[in-house]
Structure formats: structure tokens, C-alpha cells
């Protein structure tokens, strides 16, 4: 715990890591690879960590402000892409960044988005609004092998190359979104995840059943 804190990890991250460790330890005991007498989680309680999260959603009106923002941020050529990815995620059911990065033309079937979530392996099918389709068309020329110029099929071939590229691009895009969010006067650290959470939040406020939103 001290080591994780020294590296700047937040309580939610530390809690996740300890729960993963606890799960692995329980499996080790079951497989007779570890002894119950050495089990560290009888006294060390993972529940002590504060896993309450900060506000992660913004209103529909605030989402629209990202489309209206036109001020430059230095000479960063990824500013427009950052805004487009944020809006695209919101318009397409809160699709997360990794799934966006992996989208190809094959994922568009009869005007609908059809993809398998990288995290869960679940098949997702959702309509593509006109505004989202316009964003896709904007990057047709510069994108190579994918819908958006995040991954390049000629450069990023191995899983590790793709993972490193996605991590690098997510950081760049989130940094831009944070700057734009502050400029728009939003009281929240804006990231690509905020678009996902905002989509769900707007549905909830509109009276949509939570079970449907979860699905």
C-alpha cells in the first residue's frame, strides 16, 4: 500500500489492485499453492479504501459546447480529433476509447455500428446518428485501416504496439479535453470517459429504465 501511494495511485486504483491480489490468493489457496494460515486479508481490510468517485457526467448542453468550441490549443493537431472523439462517444451509446480506436469500416453494417467490446467480449449494436456519421466521414482520407486516425494498420500490428499507441493517444486526447473543459467553465476533469458516463446520465434523467441503460 505504501509503495502504491508513493507512485501516486488513488484509493480506487489501490482498492482494485488489492481486490485482484485477494482473488488470486484465494485461488492459490484453493489450488493448494498457498496456506490459509498466511492469508493476509483477515486483518488487512480492502474495504477501508475510499472508492467513492468524483462527478463524471455533464449535461447534454455542456456536451454540445465541445462542438461549438473553436479556440486553438497551442499547435496541437489533435485538438479537433479530441473534440470529435468525445462527441462521437456520446452520440454512439457512450462507446469507450479503446473500442473507438479499434473500429474499422467492417463495424458499420447497414448504417449501424456493430462491434465487440474489447473489455467484455460483448456484442454491441447501435444506430449511428447523422452527426456521428459526419465525424466518421471527416477522417476517411487520413485514417489507414481504421475509422479514426488513432491506430494505423501499417504501423500498429502487434497487440503491444496497439496497446502502447492507444495509451499514448488517450493521454493526448484527455489532456486536450481537460483544457477545453476548463475553458468552457465545467467543474469537472473532462476525459473520454465523461462522454460515456454523460450518455448514461442523460438517459437516466430522461426516464429510461436503469436495466436498459446497463444493457
C-alpha positions in Angstrom: 0.0 0.0 0.0 2.8 2.4 0.9 4.5 1.6 -2.4 1.4 2.2 -4.5 0.7 5.5 -2.7 4.3 6.6 -3.3 3.7 6.2 -7.0 0.7 8.5 -6.9 -2.1 5.9 -7.2 -5.5 6.9 -6.0 -7.6 4.9 -3.5 -9.9 3.5 -6.2 -6.8 2.1 -8.1 -5.3 0.7 -4.9 -8.6 -1.0 -4.0 -8.8 -2.6 -7.4 -5.3 -3.9 -7.2 -5.8 -5.4 -3.7 -9.1 -7.0 -4.7 -7.3 -8.6 -7.7 -4.5 -9.8 -5.4 -7.0 -11.1 -2.9 -8.8 -13.0 -5.7 -5.5 -14.5 -6.9 -4.6 -15.5 -3.3 -8.0 -17.2 -2.8 -7.4 -19.2 -6.0 -3.9 -20.1 -4.8 -5.3 -21.5 -1.5 -7.9 -23.5 -3.4 -5.2 -25.0 -5.6 -3.1 -25.8 -2.5 -0.4 -23.4 -3.7 -0.7 -21.2 -0.6 -1.6 -21.8 3.0 -4.7 -20.4 4.8 -2.5 -19.5 7.8 -0.6 -17.0 5.7 -3.8 -15.3 4.3 -3.1 -11.6 4.7 -6.7 -10.3 4.2 -8.1 -11.4 7.5 -6.5 -8.3 9.1 -5.8 -6.2 6.1 -9.3 -5.0 5.0 -9.7 -3.9 1.4 -12.9 -2.2 2.4 -11.0 0.5 4.2 -10.2 2.3 0.9 -12.5 5.2 -0.2 -13.8 4.1 -3.6 -16.4 6.9 -4.0 -15.8 8.6 -7.3 -15.9 12.2 -8.3 -18.6 13.6 -10.6 -18.1 12.0 -14.0 -21.1 13.3 -16.1 -22.0 16.6 -17.7 -25.3 17.8 -19.2 -26.4 17.4 -22.8 -26.0 21.2 -23.2 -22.4 21.0 -21.9 -21.6 18.2 -24.4 -22.8 20.4 -27.2 -20.4 23.1 -26.1 -17.5 20.9 -27.2 -18.8 21.0 -30.8 -19.0 24.8 -30.6 -15.6 25.4 -29.1 -13.2 26.7 -31.8 -10.3 28.2 -29.9 -6.9 26.7 -30.7 -4.7 25.0 -28.1 -1.1 25.8 -29.0 -0.1 23.9 -32.1 -1.6 20.6 -31.1 -3.1 18.9 -34.3 -5.1 16.5 -32.1 -7.4 19.2 -30.7 -10.2 18.7 -33.3 -9.8 14.9 -33.1 -10.1 15.1 -29.3 -13.4 17.0 -29.6 -14.7 14.7 -32.3 -13.9 11.6 -30.3 -15.7 13.0 -27.3 -18.8 13.9 -29.2 -18.7 10.6 -31.2 -18.6 8.6 -28.0 -21.6 10.5 -26.6 -23.6 10.1 -29.8 -22.9 6.4 -30.1 -24.0 5.0 -26.8 -21.0 6.0 -24.8 -18.6 3.8 -26.7 -15.3 3.8 -24.8 -11.9 5.0 -26.2 -10.3 1.6 -26.8 -13.4 0.4 -28.8 -13.4 3.6 -30.8 -9.7 3.1 -31.7 -10.3 -0.4 -32.9 -13.3 0.5 -35.2 -13.0 -0.3 -38.9 -15.3 0.1 -41.8 -16.4 -3.5 -41.2 -18.0 -2.4 -38.0 -20.5 -0.3 -39.9 -23.4 -2.5 -41.1 -26.5 -1.1 -42.8 -25.9 2.3 -41.1 -25.5 0.8 -37.7 -22.4 0.3 -35.5 -21.7 -3.3 -34.7 -18.7 -4.1 -32.6 -17.4 -6.4 -29.9 -16.3 -4.7 -26.7 -12.6 -5.2 -26.1 -13.1 -5.3 -22.3 -16.0 -7.8 -22.0 -16.3 -9.5 -25.4 -19.9 -8.5 -25.6 -21.5 -7.7 -29.0 -22.9 -4.2 -29.2 -25.2 -2.9 -31.9 -26.4 0.7 -32.0 -27.6 3.2 -34.6 -25.2 5.8 -35.9 -26.7 9.3 -35.7 -26.3 11.7 -38.7 -23.9 13.9 -36.7 -21.7 10.9 -35.8 -21.6 9.7 -39.4 -20.3 13.1 -40.4 -17.5 12.8 -37.9 -16.6 9.4 -39.4 -16.5 10.8 -42.9 -14.3 13.6 -41.8 -11.4 11.2 -41.2 -11.8 8.9 -44.2 -8.8 10.3 -46.1 -6.2 10.3 -43.3 -7.3 7.1 -41.5 -5.4 3.9 -42.5 -7.2 0.6 -41.8 -9.4 2.1 -39.1 -12.2 4.6 -38.9 -10.2 7.1 -36.8 -6.5 8.1 -37.1 -5.7 6.6 -33.7 -4.3 3.3 -34.9 -2.6 2.7 -38.3 -2.9 -0.8 -39.7 0.6 -0.4 -41.4 2.4 0.7 -38.2 0.5 -0.9 -35.3 0.3 -4.6 -36.0 1.1 -6.4 -32.7 -1.2 -6.3 -29.6 1.6 -4.4 -27.7 2.0 -1.8 -30.5 -1.7 -1.2 -30.5 -1.9 -1.0 -26.7 1.0 1.4 -26.5 -0.4 3.6 -29.2 -3.9 3.7 -27.7 -2.4 4.6 -24.3 -0.4 7.4 -25.8 -3.3 8.8 -27.8 -5.7 8.5 -24.9 -3.4 10.7 -22.8 -3.0 13.3 -25.5 -6.8 13.5 -26.1 -7.7 13.6 -22.4 -5.2 16.4 -21.8 -6.9 18.4 -24.6 -10.3 17.7 -23.2 -9.3 18.8 -19.7 -8.1 22.1 -21.2 -11.3 22.6 -23.2 -13.4 21.7 -20.2 -11.8 24.3 -18.1 -12.1 26.9 -20.8 -15.8 26.1 -21.0 -16.1 26.6 -17.3 -17.0 23.0 -16.4 -16.4 22.0 -12.8 -15.1 18.5 -13.8 -12.0 16.9 -15.1 -13.2 16.1 -18.6 -11.9 12.8 -20.2 -13.2 10.5 -22.8 -14.9 8.5 -20.0 -17.0 11.5 -19.2 -18.7 11.2 -22.6 -19.6 7.6 -21.8 -20.9 8.5 -18.3 -22.8 11.5 -19.6 -24.7 9.4 -22.2 -25.9 7.1 -19.4 -26.7 10.0 -17.1 -28.8 11.8 -19.8 -30.8 8.6 -20.4 -31.4 8.2 -16.7 -32.7 11.8 -16.4 -34.9 11.2 -19.4 -36.7 8.4 -17.5 -35.1 5.4 -19.2 -35.0 2.2 -17.1 -31.7 1.6 -15.5 -31.7 -2.0 -16.6 -31.9 -0.9 -20.3 -29.1 1.7 -19.7 -26.9 -1.0 -18.2 -27.6 -3.3 -21.2 
